[in-house]
Amino acid sequence: TLYPALCRALGKAAPVGPRGSYGALEGADQISDVILVDSSPIGRTPRSNPVTYMKAFDEIRQTFAQTRDAKMRHFTAKHFSFNATGGGRCPKCGGSGSRCTFWPI
């Protein structure tokens, strides 16, 4: 919803598709450009995406590892990685992108 709305506000071509609903868009006049960063692969493996290159998942894994449930199970940040064998990579999809609904929140 936000990306297409900002595109329209900045006079850029907005992605085609249904528009999400929102009450108002404020602050778009303070932005000069908008770029969509999604989970499309950018490397040799489908698991390499902008977030992995920016190392943002490191912080996310650390956050999950600090939860009470993770500590009770002796989980480390590695248990929340979809790249590490012996870690949290799904045994069914091998970390290729199936939605995981079992992580402690």
HELIX and SHEET records of a PDB file:
HELIX    1   1 LEU A    2  LEU A   10  1                                   9    
HELIX    2   2 ALA A   28  GLN A   30  5                                   3    
HELIX    3   3 PRO A   50  TYR A   53  1                                   4    
HELIX    4   4 ALA A   56  ALA A   65  1                                  10    
HELIX    5   5 ARG A   68  MET A   72  1                                   5    
HELIX    6   6 ALA A   77  PHE A   80  5                                   4    
END                                                                             
